[in-house]
Amino acid sequence: MFTTLSTSILPSLSEKYPRKVQFIFRQQIQPWHPSSTLCHEAGAAVLRLAPAKFWDFSKVLFNHQKEFFDVNVVKETRNETYGRLAKLASGVGVDEGEVYGLLEIADQPGDDGGLNTGNGVTNDVKVMVKVSDVVGGKSSHAVVQWLEG
């Protein structure tokens, strides 16, 4: 769906209706695939650090998606998966260390003793989930369309 949209549909719409069509890419986490959250967190990190690189990162991630399917991540730690995602981000010009810094999960309790400390994009993910609930995505492949007169 992403490849068709980015290589065929959007270029055609941009040519046919310049400055009249707006496309909004909203990340949709699939919670039944645990690494889906990690991949979307990486997207949020790229968006925060280099918004102009988000689309390029998304293309690269879709091209490498099988590397992050369940059987390909099951034997690595969460932070190891984050490391591989940060490396992908570096391929589109985003600093690998900065991406990893936003993604890394601490292995020690927080200053307040908290054990579910999250990472630097946890709040971004919370917003993604809330927006999805509002527009009716409900954790599935969804395309939402609004038309204005």
DSSP file (Angstrom, degrees, kcal/mol; ACC not computed):
  #  RESIDUE AA STRUCTURE BP1 BP2  ACC     N-H-->O    O-->H-N    N-H-->O    O-->H-N    TCO  KAPPA ALPHA  PHI   PSI    X-CA   Y-CA   Z-CA
    1    1 A M     >        0   0    0      0, 0.0     4,-2.4     0, 0.0     5,-0.2   0.000 360.0 360.0 360.0 -46.4    0.0    0.0    0.0
    2    2 A F  H  >  +     0   0    0      2,-0.2     4,-3.0     1,-0.2     5,-0.2   0.925 360.0  48.9 -63.5 -45.4    2.8    2.5    0.9
    3    3 A T  H  > S+     0   0    0      2,-0.2     4,-2.4     1,-0.2     5,-0.4   0.923 112.8  47.2 -62.8 -44.9    4.8    1.8   -2.2
    4    4 A T  H  >>S+     0   0    0      1,-0.2     4,-2.1     2,-0.2     5,-1.9   0.927 114.8  47.5 -61.2 -44.8    1.8    2.2   -4.5
    5    5 A L  I  <>S+     0   0    0     -4,-2.4     5,-2.8     3,-0.2    -2,-0.2   0.937 117.4  40.6 -61.7 -47.8    0.8    5.4   -2.7
    6    6 A S  I  <5S+     0   0    0     -4,-3.0    -1,-0.2    -5,-0.2    -2,-0.2   0.778 124.3  34.9 -77.7 -26.3    4.3    6.9   -2.8
    7    7 A T  I  <5S+     0   0    0     -4,-2.4    -3,-0.2    -5,-0.2    -2,-0.2   0.715 134.1  12.3-101.5 -22.1    5.4    5.9   -6.3
    8    8 A S  I  X5S+     0   0    0     -4,-2.1     4,-1.6    -5,-0.4    -3,-0.2   0.762 123.7  40.9-118.6 -56.6    2.1    6.1   -8.2
    9    9 A I  I  ><S+     0   0    0     -5,-1.9     4,-2.7     2,-0.2     5,-0.2   0.960 114.4  44.9 -70.0 -54.0   -0.8    7.8   -6.5
   10   10 A L  H  ><S+     0   0    0     -5,-2.8     4,-2.7     1,-0.2     5,-0.2   0.916 113.6  48.8 -62.5 -44.9    0.8   10.8   -4.8
   11   11 A P  H  > S+     0   0    0      0, 0.0     4,-1.9     0, 0.0    -1,-0.2   0.912 113.6  48.7 -60.2 -38.8    3.0   11.9   -7.8
   12   12 A S  H  X S+     0   0    0     -4,-1.6     4,-2.6     2,-0.2     5,-0.2   0.923 112.9  46.5 -65.8 -44.5   -0.1   11.6  -10.1
   13   13 A L  H  X S+     0   0    0     -4,-2.7     4,-3.2     1,-0.2    -1,-0.2   0.900 111.0  52.6 -63.8 -40.9   -2.3   13.7   -7.7
   14   14 A S  H  < S+     0   0    0     -4,-2.7    -1,-0.2    -5,-0.2    -2,-0.2   0.878 113.6  44.0 -63.1 -37.0    0.5   16.3   -7.3
   15   15 A E  H  < S+     0   0    0     -4,-1.9    -2,-0.2    -5,-0.2    -1,-0.2   0.910 120.2  39.7 -73.2 -42.8    0.7   16.7  -11.0
   16   16 A K  H  < S+     0   0    0     -4,-2.6    -2,-0.2     1,-0.2    -3,-0.2   0.844 131.1  24.7 -77.8 -34.4   -3.0   16.7  -11.7
   17   17 A Y  S >X S-     0   0    0     -4,-3.2     3,-2.1    -5,-0.2     4,-0.8  -0.533  80.9-163.7-130.7  66.0   -4.0   18.8   -8.7
   18   18 A P  T 34 S-     0   0    0      0, 0.0    -4,-0.1     0, 0.0    -3,-0.1  -0.271  76.0  -7.6 -58.9 131.8   -1.0   21.0   -7.7
   19   19 A R  T 34 S+     0   0    0      2,-0.2     3,-0.1     1,-0.1    -5,-0.1   0.637 116.3  91.5  59.5  18.3   -1.4   22.4   -4.2
   20   20 A K  T <4 S+     0   0    0     -3,-2.1     2,-0.5    -7,-0.2    -1,-0.1   0.544  74.6  61.4-114.5 -12.9   -5.0   21.2   -3.9
   21   21 A V     <  -     0   0    0     -4,-0.8     2,-0.5    -8,-0.1    -2,-0.2  -0.962  62.0-165.9-120.0 130.6   -4.5   17.8   -2.3
   22   22 A Q        -     0   0    0     -2,-0.5     2,-0.5    -3,-0.1     0, 0.0  -0.960   3.9-159.9-116.5 132.1   -3.0   17.3    1.1
   23   23 A F        -     0   0    0     -2,-0.5     2,-0.5     2,-0.0    -2,-0.0  -0.939   2.5-164.1-111.6 130.0   -1.8   13.9    2.2
   24   24 A I        -     0   0    0     -2,-0.5     2,-0.7     2,-0.0    -2,-0.0  -0.964   7.5-152.8-115.9 121.6   -1.4   13.2    5.9
   25   25 A F        -     0   0    0     -2,-0.5     2,-0.5     2,-0.0    -2,-0.0  -0.841  15.2-175.5 -94.7 113.5    0.6   10.1    6.9
   26   26 A R        -     0   0    0     -2,-0.7     2,-0.1   105,-0.0    -2,-0.0  -0.948  25.3-124.4-111.7 126.2   -0.5    8.8   10.3
   27   27 A Q        -     0   0    0     -2,-0.5     2,-0.5    13,-0.1   105,-0.1  -0.445  21.3-159.3 -69.4 139.4    1.4    6.0   11.8
   28   28 A Q        -     0   0    0     -2,-0.1     2,-0.2   111,-0.1   101,-0.1  -0.914   7.2-148.8-125.9 102.2   -0.8    3.0   12.7
   29   29 A I        -     0   0    0     -2,-0.5     8,-0.1    96,-0.1     3,-0.1  -0.471   2.1-150.3 -71.4 136.7    0.7    0.6   15.2
   30   30 A Q    >   -     0   0    0      3,-0.2     3,-2.2    -2,-0.2     6,-0.3  -0.877   9.5-166.6-106.6  97.4   -0.3   -3.1   14.9
   31   31 A P  T 3  S+     0   0    0      0, 0.0    -1,-0.1     0, 0.0     6,-0.1   0.668  80.3  69.1 -65.4 -17.2   -0.1   -4.3   18.5
   32   32 A W  T 3  S+     0   0    0      1,-0.2     3,-0.1   107,-0.2    -3,-0.0   0.610  96.3  59.5 -76.6  -9.4   -0.3   -8.0   17.6
   33   33 A H  S X> S-     0   0    0     -3,-2.2     3,-2.6     1,-0.1     4,-0.6  -0.909  78.5-159.5-113.5  99.2    3.2   -7.6   16.1
   34   34 A P  H >> S+     0   0    0      0, 0.0     4,-0.8     0, 0.0     3,-0.7   0.809  88.8  56.0 -52.3 -34.9    5.4   -6.4   19.0
   35   35 A S  H 3> S+     0   0    0      1,-0.2     4,-2.4     2,-0.2     5,-0.2   0.652  88.4  78.7 -75.6 -11.4    8.1   -5.0   16.8
   36   36 A S  H <> S+     0   0    0     -3,-2.6     4,-2.4    -6,-0.3    -1,-0.2   0.919  92.5  50.9 -58.6 -42.9    5.5   -2.8   15.1
   37   37 A T  H <X S+     0   0    0     -3,-0.7     4,-2.4    -4,-0.6    -1,-0.2   0.920 109.3  50.5 -60.8 -43.3    5.6   -0.4   18.1
   38   38 A L  H  X S+     0   0    0     -4,-0.8     4,-2.0     1,-0.2    -1,-0.2   0.900 110.2  49.4 -63.0 -41.2    9.4   -0.3   17.9
   39   39 A C  H  X S+     0   0    0     -4,-2.4     4,-1.9     1,-0.2    -1,-0.2   0.907 112.3  47.6 -64.8 -41.3    9.3    0.6   14.2
   40   40 A H  H  X S+     0   0    0     -4,-2.4     4,-2.2     2,-0.2    -2,-0.2   0.848 108.1  55.3 -69.8 -32.8    6.8    3.3   14.8
   41   41 A E  H  X S+     0   0    0     -4,-2.4     4,-2.4     2,-0.2    -1,-0.2   0.904 106.1  52.1 -63.0 -39.6    8.8    4.7   17.7
   42   42 A A  H  X S+     0   0    0     -4,-2.0     4,-2.4     1,-0.2    -2,-0.2   0.911 108.3  51.1 -62.9 -41.4   11.8    4.9   15.2
   43   43 A G  H  X S+     0   0    0     -4,-1.9     4,-2.5     1,-0.2    -1,-0.2   0.903 109.5  50.3 -59.9 -41.3    9.6    6.9   12.9
   44   44 A A  H  X S+     0   0    0     -4,-2.2     4,-2.2     2,-0.2    -2,-0.2   0.882 109.0  51.9 -64.9 -38.2    8.6    9.2   15.7
   45   45 A A  H  X S+     0   0    0     -4,-2.4     4,-2.4     2,-0.2     5,-0.2   0.928 111.5  46.3 -64.2 -44.7   12.3    9.7   16.6
   46   46 A V  H  X S+     0   0    0     -4,-2.4     4,-3.3     1,-0.2     7,-0.3   0.922 111.5  52.4 -62.9 -43.7   13.1   10.6   13.0
   47   47 A L  H  < S+     0   0    0     -4,-2.5    -1,-0.2     1,-0.2    -2,-0.2   0.883 112.3  45.8 -60.4 -38.9   10.1   12.9   12.8
   48   48 A R  H  < S+     0   0    0     -4,-2.2    -1,-0.2     2,-0.2    -2,-0.2   0.906 121.5  36.1 -70.4 -41.9   11.3   14.7   15.9
   49   49 A L  H  < S+     0   0    0     -4,-2.4    -2,-0.2     1,-0.2    -3,-0.2   0.856 138.4   6.0 -83.1 -36.9   14.9   15.0   14.9
   50   50 A A    ><  -     0   0    0     -4,-3.3     3,-2.8    -5,-0.2     4,-0.4  -0.558  61.9-178.9-150.3  75.0   14.6   15.6   11.1
   51   51 A P  G >  S+     0   0    0      0, 0.0     3,-1.3     0, 0.0     4,-0.4   0.808  83.6  60.4 -51.4 -35.0   11.0   16.1   10.0
   52   52 A A  G 3  S+     0   0    0      1,-0.3     4,-0.3     2,-0.1     3,-0.2   0.687 104.0  52.2 -67.6 -16.3   12.1   16.5    6.3
   53   53 A K  G <> S+     0   0    0     -3,-2.8     4,-2.8    -7,-0.3    -1,-0.3   0.462  82.2  92.7 -96.8  -2.9   13.6   13.0    6.5
   54   54 A F  H <> S+     0   0    0     -3,-1.3     4,-2.7    -4,-0.4     5,-0.2   0.917  86.3  47.0 -59.7 -46.2   10.5   11.2    7.8
   55   55 A W  H  > S+     0   0    0     -4,-0.4     4,-2.2     2,-0.2    -1,-0.2   0.923 113.5  48.6 -63.5 -43.9    9.2   10.3    4.4
   56   56 A D  H  > S+     0   0    0     -4,-0.3     4,-2.2     1,-0.2    -1,-0.2   0.915 112.3  49.1 -61.7 -42.6   12.6    9.0    3.2
   57   57 A F  H  X S+     0   0    0     -4,-2.8     4,-3.0     1,-0.2    -2,-0.2   0.915 108.7  53.3 -62.7 -42.1   12.9    7.0    6.4
   58   58 A S  H  X S+     0   0    0     -4,-2.7     4,-2.6    -5,-0.2    -1,-0.2   0.911 108.2  50.3 -59.8 -42.5    9.4    5.5    6.0
   59   59 A K  H  X S+     0   0    0     -4,-2.2     4,-2.1     2,-0.2    -1,-0.2   0.935 112.7  46.2 -60.6 -46.3   10.4    4.4    2.4
   60   60 A V  H  X S+     0   0    0     -4,-2.2     4,-1.3     1,-0.2    -2,-0.2   0.919 112.3  50.9 -63.2 -43.6   13.5    2.7    3.7
   61   61 A L  H  < S+     0   0    0     -4,-3.0     3,-0.4     1,-0.2     4,-0.2   0.914 109.7  49.4 -63.4 -42.3   11.7    1.1    6.6
   62   62 A F  H >< S+     0   0    0     -4,-2.6     3,-0.9     1,-0.2     4,-0.2   0.889 109.6  52.5 -62.8 -37.2    9.0   -0.3    4.3
   63   63 A N  H 3< S+     0   0    0     -4,-2.1    -1,-0.2     1,-0.2    -2,-0.2   0.762 119.2  35.7 -68.1 -23.7   11.8   -1.7    2.0
   64   64 A H  T >< S+     0   0    0     -4,-1.3     3,-1.7    -3,-0.4     4,-0.4   0.184  81.5 118.8-111.1  14.4   13.4   -3.4    5.0
   65   65 A Q  G X   +     0   0    0     -3,-0.9     3,-2.2     1,-0.3     4,-0.1   0.822  66.4  62.1 -57.1 -36.2   10.2   -4.3    6.9
   66   66 A K  G >  S+     0   0    0      1,-0.3     3,-1.4    -4,-0.2    -1,-0.3   0.802  92.7  66.2 -62.5 -26.5   10.8   -8.1    6.8
   67   67 A E  G <  S+     0   0    0     -3,-1.7    -1,-0.3     1,-0.3    -2,-0.2   0.677 105.6  44.5 -65.5 -15.3   13.9   -7.6    8.8
   68   68 A F  G <  S+     0   0    0     -3,-2.2    -1,-0.3    -4,-0.4    -2,-0.2   0.225  84.7 121.0-115.4  12.3   11.6   -6.5   11.6
   69   69 A F  S X> S-     0   0    0     -3,-1.4     3,-1.8    -4,-0.1     4,-0.6  -0.365  81.6 -94.0 -71.2 159.9    9.0   -9.2   11.4
   70   70 A D  H >> S+     0   0    0      1,-0.3     3,-1.5     2,-0.2     4,-1.4   0.835 122.7  49.4 -45.1 -52.4    8.4  -11.3   14.5
   71   71 A V  H 34 S+     0   0    0      1,-0.3    -1,-0.3     2,-0.2     4,-0.2   0.723 109.6  54.1 -67.7 -18.6   10.8  -14.2   13.6
   72   72 A N  H <4 S+     0   0    0     -3,-1.8    -1,-0.3    -6,-0.2    -2,-0.2   0.486 117.4  33.1 -93.4  -2.8   13.6  -11.8   12.8
   73   73 A V  H X< S+     0   0    0     -3,-1.5     3,-1.9    -4,-0.6    -2,-0.2   0.479  88.1  96.0-123.0  -8.2   13.5   -9.9   16.1
   74   74 A V  T 3< S+     0   0    0     -4,-1.4    -3,-0.1     1,-0.3    -2,-0.1   0.773  87.8  45.9 -61.2 -28.3   12.5  -12.6   18.6
   75   75 A K  T 3  S+     0   0    0     -4,-0.2     2,-0.3     2,-0.1    -1,-0.3   0.319 101.9  76.7-100.4   9.6   16.1  -13.4   19.7
   76   76 A E  S <  S-     0   0    0     -3,-1.9     2,-0.0     1,-0.1    -3,-0.0  -0.844  82.7-107.6-116.6 157.7   17.3   -9.9   20.1
   77   77 A T     >  -     0   0    0     -2,-0.3     4,-2.0     1,-0.1     5,-0.2  -0.306  32.8-108.8 -74.1 164.1   16.7   -7.4   22.9
   78   78 A R  H  > S+     0   0    0      1,-0.2     4,-2.4     2,-0.2     5,-0.2   0.917 121.3  51.2 -58.0 -45.1   14.5   -4.4   22.4
   79   79 A N  H  > S+     0   0    0      1,-0.2     4,-2.0     2,-0.2    -1,-0.2   0.819 105.8  55.8 -66.4 -29.7   17.5   -2.1   22.5
   80   80 A E  H  > S+     0   0    0      2,-0.2     4,-1.9     1,-0.2    -1,-0.2   0.913 108.2  48.0 -66.4 -41.1   19.2   -4.2   19.8
   81   81 A T  H  X S+     0   0    0     -4,-2.0     4,-2.3     1,-0.2    -2,-0.2   0.926 110.0  52.5 -63.0 -43.4   16.2   -3.8   17.5
   82   82 A Y  H  X S+     0   0    0     -4,-2.4     4,-2.7     1,-0.2    -1,-0.2   0.888 105.9  55.3 -58.1 -38.5   16.3    0.0   18.3
   83   83 A G  H  X S+     0   0    0     -4,-2.0     4,-1.9     1,-0.2    -1,-0.2   0.906 108.0  47.4 -61.6 -42.1   20.0   -0.1   17.2
   84   84 A R  H  X S+     0   0    0     -4,-1.9     4,-1.8     2,-0.2    -1,-0.2   0.882 112.4  49.9 -67.5 -37.1   19.1   -1.6   13.9
   85   85 A L  H  X S+     0   0    0     -4,-2.3     4,-2.0     2,-0.2    -2,-0.2   0.899 109.1  51.5 -67.0 -40.1   16.4    0.9   13.4
   86   86 A A  H  X S+     0   0    0     -4,-2.7     4,-1.8     1,-0.2    -2,-0.2   0.884 107.2  53.9 -63.0 -38.0   18.7    3.8   14.2
   87   87 A K  H  X S+     0   0    0     -4,-1.9     4,-1.0     1,-0.2    -1,-0.2   0.900 106.5  51.6 -63.7 -40.2   21.2    2.5   11.7
   88   88 A L  H >< S+     0   0    0     -4,-1.8     3,-0.7     1,-0.2     4,-0.4   0.909 107.6  53.1 -60.4 -41.4   18.4    2.5    9.0
   89   89 A A  H ><>S+     0   0    0     -4,-2.0     5,-1.8     1,-0.3     3,-1.6   0.863 101.6  59.1 -62.8 -35.1   17.7    6.2    9.9
   90   90 A S  H ><5S+     0   0    0     -4,-1.8     3,-1.5     1,-0.3    -1,-0.3   0.803  93.7  67.6 -64.3 -26.6   21.4    7.0    9.5
   91   91 A G  T <<5S+     0   0    0     -4,-1.0    -1,-0.3    -3,-0.7    -2,-0.2   0.662 102.3  45.2 -67.6 -16.4   21.0    5.8    5.9
   92   92 A V  T < 5S-     0   0    0     -3,-1.6    -1,-0.3    -4,-0.4    -2,-0.2   0.210 131.0 -90.3-110.7  13.4   18.7    8.8    5.1
   93   93 A G  T < 5S+     0   0    0     -3,-1.5     2,-0.4     1,-0.3    -3,-0.2   0.672  83.2 130.8  93.9  17.4   20.9   11.3    6.9
   94   94 A V      < -     0   0    0     -5,-1.8    -1,-0.3    -8,-0.1     2,-0.2  -0.880  69.1 -99.8-103.9 137.5   19.6   11.3   10.4
   95   95 A D     >  -     0   0    0     -2,-0.4     4,-2.3     1,-0.2     5,-0.2  -0.350  26.9-151.0 -61.5 118.9   22.2   10.9   13.2
   96   96 A E  H  > S+     0   0    0      1,-0.2     4,-2.8    -2,-0.2     5,-0.2   0.889  94.2  51.4 -58.0 -44.3   22.2    7.3   14.4
   97   97 A G  H  > S+     0   0    0      1,-0.2     4,-2.3     2,-0.2    -1,-0.2   0.874 110.1  48.7 -64.5 -37.9   23.3    8.2   17.9
   98   98 A E  H  > S+     0   0    0      2,-0.2     4,-1.5     1,-0.2    -1,-0.2   0.904 112.2  48.4 -69.3 -40.7   20.5   10.8   18.3
   99   99 A V  H >X S+     0   0    0     -4,-2.3     4,-1.4     2,-0.2     3,-0.5   0.956 114.0  46.3 -62.4 -49.1   17.9    8.4   17.0
  100  100 A Y  H 3X S+     0   0    0     -4,-2.8     4,-3.1     1,-0.2     3,-0.2   0.891 106.9  59.3 -61.3 -38.3   19.1    5.6   19.3
  101  101 A G  H 3< S+     0   0    0     -4,-2.3    -1,-0.2     1,-0.2    19,-0.2   0.840 107.8  45.4 -59.6 -33.5   19.2    8.1   22.2
  102  102 A L  H << S+     0   0    0     -4,-1.5    18,-1.9    -3,-0.5    19,-0.6   0.767 119.9  41.2 -77.9 -25.4   15.5    8.8   21.8
  103  103 A L  H  < S+     0   0    0     -4,-1.4    -2,-0.2    -3,-0.2    -3,-0.2   0.811  84.5 110.4 -92.6 -32.9   14.7    5.1   21.5
  104  104 A E     <  -     0   0    0     -4,-3.1     2,-0.5    -5,-0.2    16,-0.2  -0.094  56.7-143.9 -55.1 137.7   16.9    3.4   24.1
  105  105 A I        -     0   0    0     14,-0.1    14,-0.1    15,-0.0   -26,-0.1  -0.898  22.3-121.1-101.0 128.1   15.2    1.9   27.2
  106  106 A A        -     0   0    0     -2,-0.5    11,-0.1    12,-0.5    12,-0.1  -0.315   7.6-148.3 -66.0 149.6   17.2    2.2   30.4
  107  107 A D  S    S+     0   0    0      2,-0.1    -1,-0.1    -2,-0.0     8,-0.0   0.214  79.4  64.6-103.0  14.4   18.1   -0.9   32.2
  108  108 A Q  S    S-     0   0    0      1,-0.0    -2,-0.1     7,-0.0     5,-0.0  -0.945  95.9 -90.5-130.8 153.5   17.9    0.7   35.6
  109  109 A P        -     0   0    0      0, 0.0     6,-0.2     0, 0.0     5,-0.1  -0.222  49.4-102.6 -58.7 153.2   15.0    2.3   37.5
  110  110 A G    >   -     0   0    0      4,-2.7     3,-2.3     1,-0.1     7,-0.0  -0.125  41.8 -90.2 -67.0 172.9   14.3    6.0   36.9
  111  111 A D  T 3  S+     0   0    0      1,-0.3    -1,-0.1     2,-0.1     0, 0.0   0.801 131.3  50.4 -57.0 -30.1   15.3    8.6   39.5
  112  112 A D  T 3  S-     0   0    0      2,-0.1    -1,-0.3     1,-0.0    -2,-0.1   0.369 124.8-102.8 -90.0   4.8   11.9    8.2   41.1
  113  113 A G    <   +     0   0    0     -3,-2.3    -2,-0.1     1,-0.3     2,-0.0   0.411  70.0 154.7  89.7  -1.7   12.3    4.4   41.3
  114  114 A G        -     0   0    0      1,-0.1    -4,-2.7    -5,-0.1    -1,-0.3  -0.302  30.8-167.3 -63.8 141.8    9.9    3.9   38.3
  115  115 A L  S    S+     0   0    0     -6,-0.2     2,-0.7     1,-0.2     3,-0.2   0.606  80.8  59.7-105.7 -17.6   10.4    0.7   36.3
  116  116 A N        +     0   0    0      1,-0.2    -1,-0.2    -6,-0.0    -2,-0.1  -0.621  62.7 149.8-107.3  69.8    8.2    1.6   33.2
  117  117 A T        -     0   0    0     -2,-0.7    -1,-0.2    -3,-0.2     5,-0.1   0.656  33.7-160.1 -81.3 -15.5   10.2    4.7   32.3
  118  118 A G        -     0   0    0     -3,-0.2   -12,-0.5   -12,-0.1     2,-0.2  -0.267  21.3 -90.0  67.8-159.1    9.6    4.5   28.5
  119  119 A N    >   -     0   0    0    -14,-0.1     3,-1.2     0, 0.0     4,-0.3  -0.684  47.0 -70.9-138.2-166.8   11.9    6.3   26.1
  120  120 A G  T 3  S+     0   0    0    -18,-1.9   -17,-0.2     1,-0.3   -18,-0.1   0.561 129.1  39.7 -72.5  -7.8   12.2    9.7   24.5
  121  121 A V  T 3> S+     0   0    0    -19,-0.6     4,-2.1     2,-0.1    -1,-0.3   0.224  78.7 108.8-122.8  13.4    9.2    9.1   22.1
  122  122 A T  H <> S+     0   0    0     -3,-1.2     4,-1.9     1,-0.2     5,-0.1   0.912  82.2  49.1 -56.4 -44.2    6.8    7.3   24.5
  123  123 A N  H  > S+     0   0    0     -4,-0.3     4,-1.7     1,-0.2    -1,-0.2   0.845 107.3  55.6 -67.4 -31.7    4.5   10.4   24.6
  124  124 A D  H  > S+     0   0    0      2,-0.2     4,-2.2     1,-0.2    -1,-0.2   0.911 107.2  50.1 -63.2 -41.7    4.6   10.6   20.8
  125  125 A V  H  X S+     0   0    0     -4,-2.1     4,-2.4     1,-0.2    -2,-0.2   0.889 106.0  55.8 -64.9 -39.3    3.3    7.0   20.6
  126  126 A K  H  X S+     0   0    0     -4,-1.9     4,-2.2     1,-0.2    -1,-0.2   0.906 108.1  48.5 -59.1 -40.9    0.5    7.8   23.1
  127  127 A V  H  X S+     0   0    0     -4,-1.7     4,-2.9     2,-0.2     5,-0.3   0.916 108.5  54.1 -65.6 -42.6   -0.6   10.6   20.8
  128  128 A M  H  X S+     0   0    0     -4,-2.2     4,-2.3     1,-0.2    -2,-0.2   0.923 110.6  46.5 -55.8 -45.6   -0.5    8.2   17.7
  129  129 A V  H  X S+     0   0    0     -4,-2.4     4,-2.1     2,-0.2    -1,-0.2   0.909 113.0  48.6 -66.3 -42.2   -2.7    5.7   19.5
  130  130 A K  H  X S+     0   0    0     -4,-2.2     4,-2.0     2,-0.2    -2,-0.2   0.917 111.6  49.1 -65.2 -42.9   -5.2    8.4   20.6
  131  131 A V  H  X S+     0   0    0     -4,-2.9     4,-2.4     1,-0.2     5,-0.2   0.915 109.5  53.1 -62.4 -42.1   -5.4    9.9   17.2
  132  132 A S  H  X>S+     0   0    0     -4,-2.3     5,-2.4    -5,-0.3     4,-0.9   0.908 108.2  50.1 -59.5 -42.4   -6.0    6.4   15.7
  133  133 A D  H  <5S+     0   0    0     -4,-2.1     3,-0.2     3,-0.2    -1,-0.2   0.890 110.7  50.2 -62.9 -38.8   -8.8    5.8   18.1
  134  134 A V  H  <5S+     0   0    0     -4,-2.0    -2,-0.2     1,-0.2    -1,-0.2   0.905 114.9  41.2 -67.8 -42.5  -10.4    9.2   17.2
  135  135 A V  H  <5S-     0   0    0     -4,-2.4    -1,-0.2    -5,-0.1    -2,-0.2   0.494 116.4-110.9 -88.2  -2.0  -10.3    8.6   13.4
  136  136 A G  T  <5S+     0   0    0     -4,-0.9    -3,-0.2    -3,-0.2    -4,-0.1   0.710  71.9 137.4  87.8  20.6  -11.3    5.0   13.7
  137  137 A G    > < -     0   0    0     -5,-2.4     3,-0.7    -6,-0.2    -4,-0.2   0.896  33.2-173.3 -66.3 -40.2   -8.1    3.3   12.7
  138  138 A K  T 3   -     0   0    0     -6,-0.5     3,-0.1     1,-0.2    -5,-0.1   0.845  65.8 -58.7  47.0  47.3   -8.5    0.7   15.4
  139  139 A S  T 3  S+     0   0    0      1,-0.2     2,-0.3   -10,-0.1    -1,-0.2   0.857 110.2 103.3  60.9  41.8   -5.1   -1.0   14.9
  140  140 A S  S <  S-     0   0    0     -3,-0.7     2,-0.5  -110,-0.1    -1,-0.2  -0.887  86.2 -73.4-140.2 173.6   -5.6   -2.0   11.3
  141  141 A H        +     0   0    0     -2,-0.3     2,-0.4    -3,-0.1  -111,-0.0  -0.608  66.8 172.3 -66.6 122.1   -4.5   -1.0    7.8
  142  142 A A        -     0   0    0     -2,-0.5     2,-0.5     2,-0.0    -5,-0.1  -0.997  31.7-166.7-141.7 139.7   -6.6    2.1    7.3
  143  143 A V        -     0   0    0     -2,-0.4     2,-0.4     2,-0.0    -2,-0.0  -0.994  15.8-164.5-122.1 122.5   -6.9    4.9    4.8
  144  144 A V        -     0   0    0     -2,-0.5     2,-0.4     2,-0.0    -8,-0.0  -0.894   5.6-167.4-110.1 135.4   -9.0    7.8    6.0
  145  145 A Q        -     0   0    0     -2,-0.4     2,-0.4     2,-0.0    -2,-0.0  -0.977  11.0-175.5-129.4 132.5  -10.2   10.3    3.5
  146  146 A W        -     0   0    0     -2,-0.4     2,-0.5     2,-0.0    -2,-0.0  -0.992   9.9-162.7-121.4 135.0  -11.8   13.7    4.0
  147  147 A L        -     0   0    0     -2,-0.4     2,-0.4     2,-0.0    -2,-0.0  -0.963   1.0-160.8-118.0 133.6  -13.1   15.7    1.0
  148  148 A E              0   0    0     -2,-0.5    -2,-0.0     1,-0.1     0, 0.0  -0.930 360.0 360.0-115.4 142.0  -13.7   19.4    1.1
  149  149 A G              0   0    0     -2,-0.4    -1,-0.1     0, 0.0    -2,-0.0   0.374 360.0 360.0 -61.9 360.0  -15.9   21.1   -1.3
